[in-house]
Amino acid sequence: MLRDVKIFMAENVNLKRKESVLANLVFAQTYKLEKLKLASMNQAHGPHGFSLYDLKQDELFDQIEPDNLQEITEGIIKRLQRESQERQQKMNEMRVSIQSVKTRCLSEVALVYHASSKQNYSYIGCTDTATEAILPLYRRIPKHTIARARVSPEPFATVLV
């Protein structure tokens, strides 16, 4: 019977609220319930676990054994490092995307400026007002930047010369 209670408590620790996780850990430490202790520690530093601040503020913080506390804090740090790496990767992907949009925009500006220097030109999907707004901006872009811009296969506006 006692074995069944131990298994039940260890399996259901994930279903409990964050506030009761440390209570389960202290209970497990007191009665040497290894599975419940491991499940509680995993819950404490898992994806929806404690922050270091919340852990220190909890009223049961002083009752956690030093070895268990060290394991929980190391788990929190590993979780934070993993989240930081994921966010860094997402930022890098966004930088690449922004650079791609920037290149496409420069290509469009270069096409508009080139077409406007011709005598007969018209724009599909571009008004004269938009053209008048783009040209002063184009003149402020350094020539070496425009030379690096590639023409997009799907331009924002098609220029007919």
N, C-alpha and C positions, 0 to 999 in steps of 0.2 A: 504494500500500500504506500509506504513512504517513497519507494522508488517511483511509483506512478505520479505522486505529487511533485517530486523533483523534476521529472520529465515535463509535466504539464506547465510548471512555473517557467522552466527554461524555454519552452516552445512559445509561450504566450507573452514573453517579455517585450516582443516587437509590437504587440497590440496595445500596450499600455502607454499612457501619456508620459511625456518627457520628465515630468516632476517625480514620477514614481520609479524611474530607472535607478536613481541613486539609492532609494530606499531598498529596492531589490538587491542592489550590490552590497549594501551594508548587511542585509539579511543573509545573503549568500556567504559573505566573509565570516559572519558570526557562526554559522552552522556548517561551514566547509562544503558548500554546494557548488562544485566546480563548474558544472554546465550553466547554472544560473549566473554565476559570477562572470563567465566569459560572454554570455549573451548580453548581460547588463553593460559590460564594458564596451562591447561592440556597438550597442545601441547608443551609449553615451558619446562616442566619438564618430559615429556613422554619419551618413549624409544629412540626416535631420537631427543630429545630436547637439550637444552643448557647444557654446562658444567658451573660450577660456574665462571670459568675464562671468558668464552665467554659472559655470562650474564653481568658480571661487565664491560666488554670492550665495550658493545653495547652502541651506542650514545643515546638510549632512556632509558637507565638504570635509570637515575636520575628522569625520569618522571613517573616511576612506583610507585603507592601508597604503603606505607609501609606494609599494611596488605596483599596486593597481592604479594609483593616481598617476604614476609615471607612464604607465601603459596608455592610460586615457589621454594624457596630454600629448604623448607622442602620436597617437592616432589622430587627434585634432590637428596637430601640425602637419601630418601627412595629408589629411583631407584638404587643408588650406593650400598646401603646395600643389596638389592635384588641381584644385579649382583655379589657382593662379595660372598654371600652365594652360588650362583649357581657355581661360579668358585671353591669355597672351596669343594663343593660336587664333582665336576668333578676331582679335585686333589685327593680326597680320593678314588674315583673309580680307578684312575690311579695307586695309591699306591697299592691297592689290586691286580690289574692286574700285576704290576711289581713284587710283592711278589710271585704271582702264577708262573710267568715265572722263577723267581729265584729258587723257589722250584723245578720246573721241571728240570731245568738245573743241580742243585745239585744231583737230583735223577739219571740223566743220567751219570754224572761224577762218582757217586758211582757204578753204574752198570758196567761202562767201567773198573774201577779200579778192581772191584771184578772179572770180567771176565778175565782180564789180568793176574790175579794171578793163573788162572787155566792153565793146560798144553794144552788142546785142546779148542781153542775158535776161533770164527770168528764173524765178525760184518756184519749185513745187513744195508746198507746205511751209513757206516762209514769206511773211509779209514785208513790204518795204519798210515799215516801221521797225520791224525786228532787224532788218539789214542795217538801217541807220543806227540802231543801238549797238550792233556788234562791231561795226567798223572802227569806231574810236577805241574800243577795247583791244581790238586786234593790233592797232598801231602801237599799243603800249607793251605788247608781248615781245620779248627778245627774239631775234631771228633764229638763233641757234635752237631755241625751244620749239619753234614752228617746224624747223627742218627735221627734228626728231619725231614729230607727230606723224602717225601713220593714218591713212585714210581707212575708216571703218567700212566693213562690207555692208553694214546696215546704217547708213548715215541718218541723222535726224532730219535733214532737209536735202532734197536732191537738187543739184544745181544743173541747169541746162545752159550751155554756152553755144 
